[in-house]
Amino acid sequence: MSTILTAIAAAPSPSPSVVPDVDVTPGVAGFIAIAVVAVVTILLVVDMTRRIRRTRYRSEVRERLEADAGSGDRTSTDEAARRAAEDGRAGVGDDTERG
């Protein structure tokens, strides 16, 4: 057993070598991967902002309709839609994109 320990102790340990900076950079593949992640993140943020805005507009229109219905002034749904269109929020209820 002591011969094994002696052999292990006598074996030289590898000396640390200096690795050139070129070998440790991510290169073109790393740049492309990070660029793709950045573009996807930006697109997700834009989509999330759109969805949040659409939800907020829907709740505002719903509140206006409830307020109009509860105020005793019995306006029709068409009248409420006309008011929403005048405010620039026509078509807020549907999920289609406006151009």
C-alpha positions as CSV (number, residue, x, y, z in Angstrom):
1,M,0.0,0.0,0.0
2,S,2.8,2.4,0.8
3,T,4.3,1.7,-2.7
4,I,1.1,3.1,-4.3
5,L,1.2,6.2,-2.1
6,T,4.8,6.7,-2.9
7,A,4.1,6.3,-6.7
8,I,1.3,8.8,-6.5
9,A,3.3,11.3,-4.5
10,A,6.3,11.0,-6.9
11,A,4.1,11.7,-10.0
12,P,4.5,15.3,-11.1
13,S,1.4,17.4,-11.0
14,P,0.5,19.2,-14.2
15,S,1.7,22.7,-14.2
16,P,-0.9,25.4,-15.0
17,S,-0.6,26.5,-18.6
18,V,-1.6,29.8,-20.0
19,V,-4.6,29.5,-22.3
20,P,-4.8,32.1,-25.0
21,D,-7.8,34.4,-24.9
22,V,-8.9,33.3,-28.4
23,D,-9.6,29.8,-27.1
24,V,-12.0,31.0,-24.3
25,T,-14.2,33.4,-26.1
26,P,-17.7,32.3,-27.3
27,G,-17.0,33.4,-30.9
28,V,-19.6,33.8,-33.6
29,A,-21.9,31.0,-32.2
30,G,-22.1,32.7,-28.8
31,F,-22.8,36.1,-30.4
32,I,-25.6,34.7,-32.5
33,A,-27.1,32.9,-29.5
34,I,-27.1,36.0,-27.4
35,A,-28.5,38.1,-30.3
36,V,-31.3,35.6,-30.7
37,V,-32.1,35.7,-27.0
38,A,-32.1,39.5,-27.0
39,V,-34.5,39.7,-30.1
40,V,-36.9,37.1,-28.6
41,T,-36.9,39.0,-25.3
42,I,-37.7,42.3,-27.0
43,L,-40.5,40.7,-29.0
44,L,-42.0,39.1,-25.8
45,V,-41.9,42.5,-24.0
46,V,-43.7,44.2,-26.9
47,D,-46.3,41.4,-27.0
48,M,-46.9,41.5,-23.3
49,T,-47.3,45.3,-23.3
50,R,-49.9,45.0,-26.1
51,R,-51.8,42.4,-24.2
52,I,-51.8,44.4,-20.9
53,R,-52.9,47.5,-22.8
54,R,-55.7,45.6,-24.5
55,T,-56.9,44.2,-21.1
56,R,-56.9,47.6,-19.5
57,Y,-58.9,49.1,-22.4
58,R,-61.4,46.3,-22.1
59,S,-61.9,46.9,-18.4
60,E,-62.3,50.6,-19.0
61,V,-65.0,50.0,-21.6
62,R,-66.7,47.5,-19.3
63,E,-66.7,50.0,-16.4
64,R,-68.2,52.7,-18.7
65,L,-70.9,50.3,-19.8
66,E,-71.7,49.3,-16.2
67,A,-71.7,53.0,-15.2
68,D,-74.0,53.9,-18.1
69,A,-76.4,51.0,-17.3
70,G,-76.5,51.9,-13.5
71,S,-76.9,55.6,-13.9
72,G,-80.6,55.5,-14.9
73,D,-79.6,56.8,-18.3
74,R,-80.5,53.7,-20.3
75,T,-78.1,54.1,-23.3
76,S,-77.9,51.2,-25.7
77,T,-74.8,49.2,-26.4
78,D,-74.5,50.9,-29.8
79,E,-74.4,54.3,-28.0
80,A,-71.6,53.0,-25.7
81,A,-69.7,51.6,-28.7
82,R,-70.1,55.0,-30.4
83,R,-68.6,56.7,-27.4
84,A,-65.7,54.3,-27.2
85,A,-65.1,54.9,-30.9
86,E,-65.0,58.7,-30.3
87,D,-62.4,58.1,-27.7
88,G,-60.3,56.2,-30.2
89,R,-60.9,52.8,-28.7
90,A,-63.1,51.2,-31.3
91,G,-62.7,47.5,-31.7
92,V,-61.1,47.0,-28.3
93,G,-63.3,44.0,-27.5
94,D,-62.0,41.8,-30.4
95,D,-58.7,40.1,-30.5
96,T,-57.8,41.1,-34.0
97,E,-55.0,43.4,-34.7
98,R,-55.8,46.9,-36.0
99,G,-53.6,48.3,-38.7
